[in-house]
Amino acid sequence: MPIFDGHNDLLTKLLKSGDTDKFASGLTGHLDLPKMQKGGMVGGFFAIWVPSRGDLANLTAQMRQTSYDLPLPPRIELEEAQDIALAEAAVLVALQEAGWLSICTTTDQIRSCVSKGQIAAILHLEGCEPIDPEFTMLDRLYDMGLRSLGPVWSRPTRFGAGVPFRFPSGPDTGPGLTADGFRLIEHCNARGLVIDLSHITEAGFWDVAKTTQAPLVATHSNAHAICPHSRNLTDEQLKALGESGGVVGLNFATAMLRPDGKMLPEVGFDIMLAHLDHMMAKAGSDSIAIGSDFDGAIVPALIGNASGLPHLVRAMERHGYDAVLIEKITFENWMRVLDATWT
Ligand SMILES: [Zn+2]
């Protein structure tokens, strides 16, 4: 069962390590070529992400409290963000040049990769700090293969605002799109780029929903009704996403899965399936998929890393999902929404 995934943070990790060869020889973490091949992970969205200064380990520790409200990380300046974005995009290009994956811009390319046993990568930008108001950098990244972006991570940008790491909390934590944000949505529509709504404020979500001509996509988000984290989607958001013909990828980050919001590795498949069931009930079976957040979060110990993905598939089978539904969740729903967006 081939699995296509909505979100990973491998590029940030590889840039930091400075050793792209380890993708093939083996990395400690969730993703590398052997683990992907073992787990049937045929490809996914590879995110460019500009790290915030500060201690991410400390952030994870704070998300083990009963409740938390972490301050929004400070803004990042354009030049600094552009240098890092180009360096991370270059990491993906280097992996392609080494022959370990292919950067895809059509679903025909993705399907052809799958049939050849080649990893299919979508270049994605999580947080538009590197994008200037004239979209010069966006066009440059587009030429490198970029076909998907999220206007914000958990930081304000010139385009909008992201939700903080807060539990319990709804996603209505700040303002919506700025004037530049609305222009960004129009530019993405004109170029056929996916607009990712994971992390954006609720006001920003509705601003995009009323502006975009493309299906609504949340590459890695879960059901707020089950885990009331600021980053998860309310029933109204899930319904709107489904009605637009969009997709939400099940996020494995345990703080966004566990009903108590704690970033701890103990999560049963029953919890992951409860999120899938709920998102399917609100958005429909054509609108749910996988969005692992591999190498960006603590994931359930039962999965461990990409090689453990078949355990989740078997849990879906035991839960009563039939082969057609599982194929939609693990692959076909992503292909459908990409076809509808990448015109
Ligand atoms: Zn994320």
Residues whose N, C-alpha, C, O or C-beta is under 5 A from the ligand:
A	BS01	ZN	none
